[in-house]
């Protein structure tokens, strides 16, 4: 029978390969820690034993969340990382120039 550590390691290895973490770390060499955190969050979410998982403001069945996470690939992580850089550039621009007044204050960016 598989214990929790074995199960965690199995999913960790699966997502490391599925998400091409080695390639991502080469593409984002200064964000290795963030990529590790994303990987850990995904694995912890998939390994949860709770029946519901909060995504945003909604409680969703863990099986549905797990199923969707199992479909993630490297492009999903690239998308997340691209938004991070857009957000950083935008905040830098807002802090360092008067052009910030032209940007809306969308909390998602």
C-alpha positions as CSV (number, residue, x, y, z in Angstrom):
1,X,0.0,0.0,0.0
2,X,1.3,3.5,-0.9
3,X,1.8,5.9,2.0
4,X,1.4,9.7,1.8
5,X,5.1,10.3,1.1
6,X,5.2,7.8,-1.7
7,X,2.0,9.3,-3.2
8,X,3.4,12.9,-2.9
9,X,6.7,11.8,-4.5
10,X,4.8,10.1,-7.3
11,X,2.8,13.2,-8.1
12,X,5.9,15.4,-7.7
13,X,7.8,13.4,-10.2
14,X,4.8,13.3,-12.6
15,X,4.3,17.1,-12.5
16,X,8.0,17.8,-12.7
17,X,8.0,15.9,-16.0
18,X,4.6,17.0,-17.3
19,X,5.4,20.6,-16.7
20,X,8.9,20.4,-18.0
21,X,10.3,22.0,-14.8
22,X,13.9,21.7,-15.9
23,X,13.1,23.6,-19.1
24,X,11.1,26.2,-17.3
25,X,14.0,26.8,-14.8
26,X,16.3,27.4,-17.8
27,X,13.8,29.8,-19.3
28,X,13.2,31.6,-16.0
29,X,16.6,31.2,-14.2
30,X,15.8,33.9,-11.7
31,X,12.4,32.4,-10.8
32,X,13.5,28.9,-9.8
33,X,12.1,29.4,-6.3
34,X,8.7,30.6,-7.6
35,X,8.6,27.6,-10.0
36,X,9.3,25.3,-7.1
37,X,6.5,26.9,-5.1
38,X,4.1,26.5,-8.0
39,X,5.1,22.8,-8.3
40,X,4.6,22.2,-4.6
41,X,1.2,24.0,-4.6
42,X,0.0,21.8,-7.5
43,X,1.2,18.6,-5.9
44,X,-0.2,19.5,-2.5
45,X,-3.5,20.3,-4.1
46,X,-3.7,17.1,-6.0
47,X,-2.7,15.1,-2.9
48,X,-5.3,16.6,-0.6
49,X,-7.7,14.3,1.2
50,X,-10.3,17.0,1.7
51,X,-13.5,16.6,-0.3
52,X,-13.6,20.3,-1.3
53,X,-10.9,22.7,-2.4
54,X,-11.4,26.5,-2.5
55,X,-10.5,27.9,-5.9
56,X,-11.0,31.7,-5.8
57,X,-14.1,32.2,-3.7
58,X,-15.8,28.9,-4.6
59,X,-15.5,25.5,-2.9
60,X,-15.1,22.9,-5.7
61,X,-15.1,19.1,-5.5
62,X,-11.5,17.9,-5.0
63,X,-11.9,15.2,-7.8
64,X,-12.8,17.9,-10.3
65,X,-9.9,20.1,-9.3
66,X,-7.5,17.1,-9.3
67,X,-8.7,16.1,-12.8
68,X,-8.1,19.6,-14.2
69,X,-4.7,19.9,-12.5
70,X,-3.7,16.5,-14.1
71,X,-4.2,18.2,-17.5
72,X,-1.8,21.1,-16.9
73,X,1.2,21.4,-19.1
74,X,4.2,23.6,-19.6
75,X,2.3,26.2,-21.5
76,X,-0.1,26.8,-18.6
77,X,2.9,27.6,-16.4
78,X,4.4,29.9,-19.1
79,X,1.1,31.8,-19.1
80,X,1.2,32.3,-15.4
81,X,4.8,33.4,-15.6
82,X,4.1,35.8,-18.4
83,X,1.4,37.5,-16.4
84,X,3.8,37.8,-13.5
85,X,6.2,39.7,-15.6
86,X,3.5,41.9,-17.1
87,X,2.4,42.7,-13.5
88,X,5.9,43.5,-12.4
89,X,6.6,45.8,-15.4
90,X,3.3,47.6,-14.9
91,X,3.9,48.2,-11.2
92,X,7.4,49.4,-11.9
93,X,6.1,51.8,-14.5
94,X,3.4,53.0,-12.1
95,X,5.9,53.6,-9.3
96,X,8.5,55.3,-11.5
97,X,6.5,57.6,-13.7
98,X,3.3,59.6,-14.0
99,X,2.1,57.2,-16.7
100,X,0.6,55.1,-13.9
101,X,-2.4,57.4,-13.9
102,X,-3.4,56.0,-17.3
103,X,-3.7,52.5,-16.0
104,X,-6.8,51.2,-14.4
105,X,-6.5,49.7,-11.0
106,X,-7.5,46.1,-11.8
107,X,-6.5,44.0,-8.8
108,X,-5.8,41.0,-11.0
109,X,-2.8,42.8,-12.7
